[in-house]
Amino acid sequence: MRSHKWMATLVVGFSLLTANFALAQGHGNGNGKGKGHDKHEEQDDQGYYKVRDREVMQGWYDEHQDHLPPGLAKKDRLPPGLEKQLVRNGTLPPGLQKRLQPCPRELERELPPPPPECTHVLVGGHVVLLNQRTDVVVDLVHFEIR
């Protein structure tokens, strides 16, 4: 009888220990994913815009820094609270629909064609791939002011 209690305690303890490891894997604070703009860069393989697309956009942005269109100019930047709400696969925050600007044609020609019901737009220092029917942000690229 005593050995059965010992064995049951050992099995339960081992189960709890392995369950903690399985649950903690990839969900803790130390999983390497940052907050804010860094997370967009780390998710290149998951988004619509690939690394090449981001490089093209950054090159275009750098070339046109002296005369940026509305939506990318320094004065058009979003307040930090709205900036945090503008995330991939999230809904466009309320009030930003009025601030959307069309993507310049020369930049649009360099980008992959948008999926059905989507368009490339500019808002608050970002190029955003937006589903126009649902207002879901399919993907986005943020430009740092230099």
N, CA, C and O of each residue as an XYZ file, in Angstrom:
584
protein
N       0.819     -1.191      0.000
C       0.000      0.000      0.000
C       0.866      1.259      0.000
O       0.577      2.238     -0.688
N       1.916      1.201      0.780
C       2.795      2.351      0.876
C       3.494      2.636     -0.457
O       3.710      3.796     -0.808
N       3.841      1.606     -1.183
C       4.498      1.791     -2.473
C       3.537      2.370     -3.514
O       3.958      3.109     -4.404
N       2.238      2.033     -3.405
C       1.258      2.602     -4.331
C       1.115      4.111     -4.123
O       1.013      4.857     -5.096
N       1.106      4.571     -2.862
C       1.029      6.004     -2.582
C       2.274      6.714     -3.093
O       2.197      7.803     -3.662
N       3.408      6.089     -2.882
C       4.672      6.667     -3.345
C       4.677      6.775     -4.872
O       5.076      7.802     -5.421
N       4.237      5.729     -5.548
C       4.195      5.716     -7.010
C       3.191      6.748     -7.532
O       3.490      7.442     -8.504
N       2.021      6.869     -6.922
C       1.010      7.844     -7.342
C       1.541      9.264     -7.160
O       1.333     10.114     -8.026
N       2.213      9.526     -6.062
C       2.788     10.850     -5.818
C       3.839     11.174     -6.865
O       3.888     12.300     -7.361
N       4.667     10.221     -7.204
C       5.713     10.404     -8.207
C       5.111     10.702     -9.584
O       5.587     11.594    -10.286
N       4.074      9.965     -9.970
C       3.428     10.164    -11.265
C       2.769     11.541    -11.330
O       2.919     12.248    -12.326
N       2.045     11.927    -10.286
C       1.392     13.234    -10.271
C       2.438     14.346    -10.320
O       2.268     15.319    -11.056
N       3.496     14.218     -9.562
C       4.561     15.228     -9.550
C       5.212     15.370    -10.913
O       5.443     16.484    -11.382
N       5.508     14.247    -11.549
C       6.119     14.277    -12.874
C       5.172     14.910    -13.898
O       5.604     15.689    -14.748
N       3.904     14.580    -13.816
C       2.908     15.142    -14.735
C       2.805     16.657    -14.591
O       2.766     17.384    -15.584
N       2.762     17.114    -13.364
C       2.686     18.559    -13.125
C       3.937     19.273    -13.630
O       3.849     20.366    -14.191
N       5.081     18.665    -13.436
C       6.338     19.263    -13.866
C       6.387     19.382    -15.387
O       6.737     20.441    -15.908
N       6.045     18.320    -16.102
C       6.088     18.373    -17.567
C       4.990     19.263    -18.122
O       5.198     19.901    -19.155
N       3.843     19.333    -17.487
C       2.761     20.202    -17.950
C       3.184     21.663    -17.857
O       2.865     22.449    -18.750
N       3.893     22.045    -16.801
C       4.372     23.416    -16.654
C       5.327     23.783    -17.774
O       5.253     24.887    -18.313
N       6.226     22.871    -18.132
C       7.163     23.136    -19.214
C       6.429     23.284    -20.543
O       6.755     24.168    -21.336
N       5.459     22.441    -20.787
C       4.715     22.501    -22.046
C       3.910     23.793    -22.145
O       3.859     24.401    -23.214
N       3.287     24.219    -21.061
C       2.496     25.441    -21.078
C       3.366     26.682    -21.189
O       2.978     27.652    -21.840
N       4.522     26.666    -20.570
C       5.379     27.836    -20.551
C       6.124     28.031    -21.859
O       6.601     29.134    -22.128
N       6.237     27.020    -22.662
C       7.024     27.105    -23.873
C       6.416     28.118    -24.842
O       5.313     27.922    -25.352
N       7.153     29.207    -25.088
C       6.723     30.211    -26.036
C       5.692     31.204    -25.530
O       5.264     32.060    -26.303
N       5.269     31.137    -24.271
C       4.248     32.053    -23.784
C       4.733     32.988    -22.694
O       3.971     33.850    -22.256
N       5.945     32.857    -22.249
C       6.428     33.697    -21.164
C       6.966     35.020    -21.667
O       6.942     35.293    -22.867
N       7.447     35.835    -20.753
C       8.009     37.127    -21.122
C       9.344     36.984    -21.816
O       9.780     37.908    -22.502
N       9.996     35.870    -21.660
C      11.313     35.681    -22.253
C      11.285     34.992    -23.587
O      12.278     34.364    -23.957
N      10.203     35.071    -24.333
C      10.145     34.363    -25.598
C      10.786     35.133    -26.733
O      10.748     34.672    -27.874
N      11.370     36.285    -26.466
C      12.128     37.009    -27.469
C      11.320     37.986    -28.299
O      11.905     38.711    -29.103
N      10.024     38.041    -28.148
C       9.227     38.978    -28.935
C       9.037     40.255    -28.153
O       8.568     40.243    -27.015
N       9.406     41.358    -28.777
C       9.258     42.645    -28.136
C       7.891     43.230    -28.396
O       7.051     42.618    -29.056
N       7.680     44.402    -27.878
C       6.423     45.104    -28.123
C       6.701     46.255    -29.066
O       7.855     46.602    -29.317
N       5.664     46.830    -29.574
C       5.808     47.993    -30.445
C       6.261     47.605    -31.837
O       5.809     46.602    -32.390
N       7.166     48.409    -32.409
C       7.554     48.242    -33.800
C       8.438     47.032    -34.034
O       8.431     46.482    -35.135
N       9.204     46.595    -33.033
C      10.080     45.454    -33.218
C       9.306     44.204    -33.576
O       9.806     43.370    -34.331
N       8.111     44.052    -33.060
C       7.362     42.831    -33.325
C       6.999     42.719    -34.792
O       6.887     41.603    -35.298
N       6.806     43.845    -35.511
C       6.485     43.783    -36.925
C       7.676     43.265    -37.708
O       7.505     42.499    -38.657
N       8.880     43.670    -37.327
C      10.064     43.217    -38.025
C      10.298     41.731    -37.810
O      10.765     41.049    -38.722
N       9.988     41.215    -36.632
C      10.205     39.814    -36.337
C       9.195     38.918    -37.035
O       9.434     37.718    -37.172
N       8.080     39.468    -37.477
C       7.024     38.656    -38.043
C       7.003     38.703    -39.569
O       5.963     38.451    -40.176
N       8.139     39.024    -40.201
C       8.152     39.149    -41.649
C       7.607     37.912    -42.345
O       6.935     38.035    -43.370
N       7.875     36.734    -41.820
C       7.442     35.512    -42.481
C       5.946     35.277    -42.311
O       5.381     34.442    -43.017
N       5.296     35.977    -41.407
C       3.882     35.766    -41.153
C       3.006     36.797    -41.851
O       1.802     36.582    -41.991
N       3.571     37.892    -42.285
C       2.777     38.957    -42.865
C       2.728     38.880    -44.381
O       3.374     38.030    -44.995
N       1.967     39.764    -44.966
C       1.829     39.831    -46.414
C       3.090     40.431    -47.030
O       3.597     39.934    -48.036
N       3.595     41.515    -46.411
C       4.801     42.151    -46.915
C       6.015     41.321    -46.518
O       6.205     41.005    -45.343
N       6.819     40.978    -47.489
C       8.032     40.194    -47.238
C       9.209     41.143    -47.019
O       9.067     42.360    -47.139
N      10.356     40.584    -46.699
C      11.551     41.381    -46.414
C      11.883     42.285    -47.600
O      12.208     43.457    -47.408
N      11.807     41.757    -48.815
C      12.110     42.544    -50.011
C      11.156     43.734    -50.126
O      11.583     44.845    -50.443
N       9.872     43.504    -49.870
C       8.882     44.589    -49.940
C       9.217     45.683    -48.929
O       9.123     46.872    -49.234
N       9.605     45.271    -47.736
C       9.949     46.244    -46.693
C      11.191     47.051    -47.083
O      11.267     48.251    -46.821
N      12.165     46.379    -47.714
C      13.369     47.075    -48.171
C      13.032     48.080    -49.262
O      13.564     49.191    -49.268
N      12.152     47.701    -50.187
C      11.716     48.607    -51.249
C      11.023     49.821    -50.642
O      11.297     50.955    -51.036
N      10.129     49.590    -49.686
C       9.412     50.700    -49.048
C      10.368     51.623    -48.317
O      10.240     52.844    -48.405
N      11.330     51.052    -47.593
C      12.286     51.874    -46.852
C      13.142     52.682    -47.813
O      13.428     53.850    -47.550
N      13.556     52.078    -48.926
C      14.332     52.797    -49.936
C      13.548     53.954    -50.523
O      14.084     55.050    -50.692
N      12.287     53.719    -50.833
C      11.430     54.779    -51.360
C      11.281     55.898    -50.330
O      11.367     57.079    -50.663
N      11.057     55.510    -49.083
C      10.900     56.493    -48.003
C      12.163     57.345    -47.865
O      12.081     58.567    -47.745
N      13.323     56.701    -47.882
C      14.586     57.433    -47.749
C      14.799     58.405    -48.918
O      15.286     59.516    -48.712
N      14.439     57.998    -50.137
C      14.595     58.856    -51.311
C      13.661     60.059    -51.288
O      13.993     61.112    -51.833
N      12.509     59.914    -50.670
C      11.492     60.968    -50.697
C      11.342     61.701    -49.365
O      10.338     62.378    -49.143
N      12.318     61.576    -48.489
C      12.194     62.158    -47.156
C      11.993     63.669    -47.159
O      11.368     64.213    -46.249
N      12.514     64.342    -48.166
C      12.381     65.803    -48.212
C      10.993     66.256    -48.631
O      10.616     67.396    -48.360
N      10.230     65.403    -49.280
C       8.880     65.782    -49.728
C       7.945     64.573    -49.616
O       7.464     64.040    -50.616
N       7.706     64.161    -48.373
C       6.839     63.010    -48.114
C       5.369     63.382    -48.274
O       4.972     64.504    -47.960
N       4.569     62.450    -48.759
C       3.136     62.717    -48.911
C       2.428     62.707    -47.566
O       2.973     62.206    -46.583
N       1.213     63.258    -47.513
C       0.431     63.185    -46.276
C       0.273     61.728    -45.843
O       0.051     60.841    -46.666
N       0.389     61.507    -44.561
C       0.314     60.150    -44.022
C       1.673     59.626    -43.617
O       1.782     58.754    -42.755
N       2.732     60.170    -44.253
C       4.087     59.757    -43.893
C       4.912     60.906    -43.325
O       5.970     60.673    -42.740
N       4.449     62.129    -43.487
C       5.194     63.283    -42.990
C       5.232     63.282    -41.460
O       4.375     62.691    -40.802
N       6.233     63.950    -40.917
C       6.415     63.990    -39.461
C       5.174     64.512    -38.745
O       4.820     64.016    -37.675
N       4.514     65.505    -39.326
C       3.323     66.093    -38.690
C       2.140     65.130    -38.662
O       1.178     65.352    -37.926
N       2.202     64.067    -39.453
C       1.096     63.111    -39.541
C       1.244     61.927    -38.583
O       0.416     61.017    -38.597
N       2.278     61.930    -37.760
C       2.514     60.799    -36.854
C       1.359     60.626    -35.875
O       0.690     61.585    -35.492
N       1.147     59.375    -35.485
C       0.060     59.062    -34.556
C       0.507     59.260    -33.121
O       1.686     59.085    -32.813
N      -0.411     59.622    -32.241
C      -0.079     59.646    -30.815
C       0.231     58.220    -30.347
O      -0.285     57.264    -30.925
N       1.058     58.062    -29.320
C       1.459     56.724    -28.871
C       0.298     55.771    -28.595
O       0.405     54.577    -28.876
N      -0.798     56.272    -28.055
C      -1.942     55.399    -27.760
C      -2.544     54.799    -29.021
O      -2.867     53.611    -29.054
N      -2.695     55.616    -30.062
C      -3.223     55.105    -31.330
C      -2.210     54.210    -32.029
O      -2.570     53.218    -32.662
N      -0.940     54.574    -31.905
C       0.137     53.790    -32.522
C       0.099     52.336    -32.029
O       0.272     51.405    -32.816
N      -0.125     52.154    -30.746
C      -0.171     50.803    -30.173
C      -1.380     50.007    -30.662
O      -1.346     48.776    -30.684
N      -2.443     50.702    -31.052
C      -3.656     50.023    -31.507
C      -3.584     49.594    -32.968
O      -4.374     48.761    -33.412
N      -2.642     50.159    -33.713
C      -2.499     49.842    -35.133
C      -1.611     48.607    -35.256
O      -0.386     48.717    -35.310
N      -2.234     47.433    -35.299
C      -1.492     46.178    -35.318
C      -2.003     45.261    -36.426
O      -3.153     45.350    -36.856
N      -1.116     44.382    -36.869
C      -1.471     43.398    -37.887
C      -2.610     42.517    -37.385
O      -2.624     42.094    -36.229
N      -3.551     42.253    -38.262
C      -4.749     41.442    -37.995
C      -5.702     42.094    -36.999
O      -6.637     41.449    -36.526
N      -5.477     43.357    -36.680
C      -6.390     44.092    -35.817
C      -7.289     44.986    -36.658
O      -7.019     45.226    -37.834
N      -8.340     45.465    -36.055
C      -9.243     46.379    -36.739
C      -8.655     47.781    -36.694
O      -8.046     48.176    -35.700
N      -8.837     48.519    -37.761
C      -8.367     49.900    -37.810
C      -9.006     50.677    -36.665
O     -10.232     50.697    -36.550
N      -8.203     51.318    -35.814
C      -8.770     52.050    -34.675
C      -9.773     53.114    -35.125
O      -9.602     53.724    -36.180
N     -10.822     53.336    -34.323
C     -11.825     54.346    -34.669
C     -11.175     55.717    -34.851
O     -10.264     56.087    -34.110
N     -11.641     56.444    -35.822
C     -11.113     57.776    -36.070
C      -9.973     57.817    -37.076
O      -9.677     58.879    -37.623
N      -9.328     56.683    -37.331
C      -8.226     56.699    -38.287
C      -8.703     56.638    -39.732
O      -7.938     56.958    -40.642
N      -9.947     56.235    -39.963
C     -10.462     56.186    -41.333
C     -10.345     57.566    -41.994
O     -10.098     57.663    -43.196
N     -10.523     58.624    -41.209
C     -10.447     59.978    -41.748
C      -9.008     60.374    -42.073
O      -8.781     61.290    -42.864
N      -8.045     59.695    -41.474
C      -6.638     60.062    -41.671
C      -5.951     59.233    -42.753
O      -4.777     59.458    -43.049
N      -6.665     58.279    -43.344
C      -6.069     57.433    -44.384
C      -5.760     58.256    -45.622
O      -6.551     59.105    -46.032
N      -4.602     57.995    -46.211
C      -4.184     58.642    -47.450
C      -3.872     57.562    -48.480
O      -3.416     56.479    -48.113
N      -4.109     57.836    -49.758
C      -3.758     56.830    -50.764
C      -2.238     56.650    -50.862
O      -1.474     57.585    -50.624
N      -1.830     55.471    -51.205
C      -0.408     55.172    -51.394
C       0.051     55.828    -52.704
O      -0.650     55.721    -53.710
N       1.208     56.502    -52.719
C       1.690     57.111    -53.966
C       1.855     56.055    -55.068
O       2.284     54.930    -54.810
N       1.508     56.440    -56.287
C       1.539     55.488    -57.403
C       2.903     54.866    -57.610
O       3.005     53.663    -57.853
N       3.973     55.683    -57.518
C       5.313     55.124    -57.768
C       5.694     54.083    -56.715
O       6.413     53.134    -57.026
N       5.233     54.243    -55.490
C       5.479     53.233    -54.458
C       4.578     52.020    -54.686
O       5.018     50.878    -54.554
N       3.349     52.269    -55.020
C       2.387     51.175    -55.248
C       2.870     50.238    -56.361
O       2.674     49.026    -56.283
N       3.502     50.802    -57.396
C       4.012     49.972    -58.498
C       5.102     49.008    -58.042
O       5.300     47.956    -58.650
N       5.802     49.363    -56.980
C       6.895     48.525    -56.468
C       6.404     47.422    -55.531
O       7.142     46.479    -55.247
N       5.186     47.532    -55.059
C       4.654     46.583    -54.078
C       3.911     45.447    -54.763
O       3.463     45.587    -55.901
N       3.781     44.318    -54.065
C       2.976     43.241    -54.634
C       1.517     43.688    -54.724
O       1.063     44.486    -53.904
N       0.787     43.183    -55.707
C      -0.618     43.594    -55.803
C      -1.383     43.183    -54.547
O      -1.163     42.101    -54.002
N      -2.274     44.048    -54.096
C      -3.021     43.712    -52.874
C      -4.019     42.579    -53.139
O      -4.500     42.423    -54.261
N      -4.325     41.796    -52.111
C      -5.352     40.756    -52.259
C      -6.715     41.388    -52.542
O      -6.886     42.597    -52.383
N      -7.679     40.575    -52.960
C      -9.025     41.113    -53.205
C      -9.561     41.848    -51.968
O      -9.335     41.427    -50.833
N     -10.257     42.926    -52.205
C     -10.884     43.766    -51.181
C      -9.884     44.562    -50.351
O     -10.272     45.215    -49.382
N      -8.592     44.520    -50.718
C      -7.560     45.219    -49.953
C      -6.926     46.319    -50.790
O      -6.991     46.308    -52.019
N      -6.310     47.272    -50.092
C      -5.594     48.357    -50.743
C      -4.435     48.801    -49.853
O      -4.461     48.623    -48.635
N      -3.412     49.387    -50.496
C      -2.293     49.968    -49.760
C      -2.662     51.406    -49.429
O      -3.043     52.164    -50.321
N      -2.556     51.795    -48.162
C      -2.841     53.164    -47.737
C      -1.733     53.645    -46.810
O      -0.929     52.853    -46.319
N      -1.702     54.942    -46.581
C      -0.750     55.553    -45.652
C      -1.517     56.115    -44.475
O      -2.588     56.701    -44.636
N      -0.955     55.930    -43.282
C      -1.538     56.541    -42.085
C      -0.481     56.603    -40.989
O       0.112     55.588    -40.625
N      -0.257     57.785    -40.476
C       0.602     57.980    -39.311
C       1.995     57.389    -39.406
O       2.484     56.815    -38.433
N       2.651     57.515    -40.561
C       4.002     56.984    -40.693
C       4.056     55.504    -41.018
O       5.092     54.867    -40.827
N       2.962     54.948    -41.503
C       2.894     53.532    -41.846
C       2.347     53.362    -43.262
O       1.509     54.139    -43.722
N       2.841     52.328    -43.938
C       2.155     51.822    -45.119
C       1.325     50.664    -44.591
O       1.851     49.747    -43.960
N       0.028     50.712    -44.854
C      -0.898     49.718    -44.303
C      -1.596     49.004    -45.444
O      -2.102     49.641    -46.368
N      -1.623     47.690    -45.379
C      -2.441     46.896    -46.288
C      -3.757     46.683    -45.565
O      -3.826     45.948    -44.579
N      -4.797     47.331    -46.063
C      -6.078     47.383    -45.365
C      -7.155     46.670    -46.158
O      -7.305     46.889    -47.360
N      -7.908     45.809    -45.473
C      -9.096     45.219    -46.069
C     -10.177     46.288    -45.993
O     -10.619     46.651    -44.903
N     -10.597     46.788    -47.133
C     -11.539     47.910    -47.167
C     -12.936     47.525    -46.704
O     -13.684     48.377    -46.225
N     -13.291     46.272    -46.839
C     -14.635     45.850    -46.447
C     -14.757     45.693    -44.933
O     -15.776     46.056    -44.347
N     -13.698     45.144    -44.294
C     -13.769     44.843    -42.860
C     -12.964     45.805    -41.983
O     -13.076     45.758    -40.758
N     -12.153     46.679    -42.594
C     -11.241     47.584    -41.868
C     -10.215     46.822    -41.032
O      -9.760     47.326    -40.006
N      -9.848     45.616    -41.457
C      -8.813     44.846    -40.779
C      -7.466     45.196    -41.400
O      -7.331     45.248    -42.622
N      -6.472     45.434    -40.547
C      -5.114     45.701    -40.988
C      -4.479     44.347    -41.320
O      -4.156     43.572    -40.421
N      -4.303     44.070    -42.607
C      -3.726     42.800    -43.040
C      -2.238     42.779    -42.730
O      -1.713     41.771    -42.257
N      -1.555     43.890    -42.994
C      -0.128     44.014    -42.686
C       0.218     45.497    -42.658
O      -0.543     46.321    -43.163
N       1.346     45.838    -42.078
C       1.781     47.224    -42.042
C       3.276     47.312    -41.909
O       3.926     46.393    -41.412
N       3.823     48.438    -42.363
C       5.244     48.740    -42.249
C       5.352     50.125    -41.654
O       4.736     51.071    -42.143
N       6.138     50.241    -40.596
C       6.329     51.521    -39.911
C       7.650     52.127    -40.362
O       8.640     51.413    -40.523
N       7.668     53.429    -40.563
C       8.898     54.138    -40.939
C       9.332     54.991    -39.757
O       8.544     55.762    -39.210
N      10.563     54.849    -39.380
C      11.143     55.673    -38.316
C      11.570     57.008    -38.913
O      12.091     57.047    -40.028
N      11.359     58.085    -38.195
C      11.810     59.400    -38.635
C      13.316     59.436    -38.443
O      13.832     59.105    -37.376
N      14.007     59.844    -39.494
C      15.489     59.902    -39.424
C      15.972     61.310    -39.478
O      17.178     61.550    -39.432
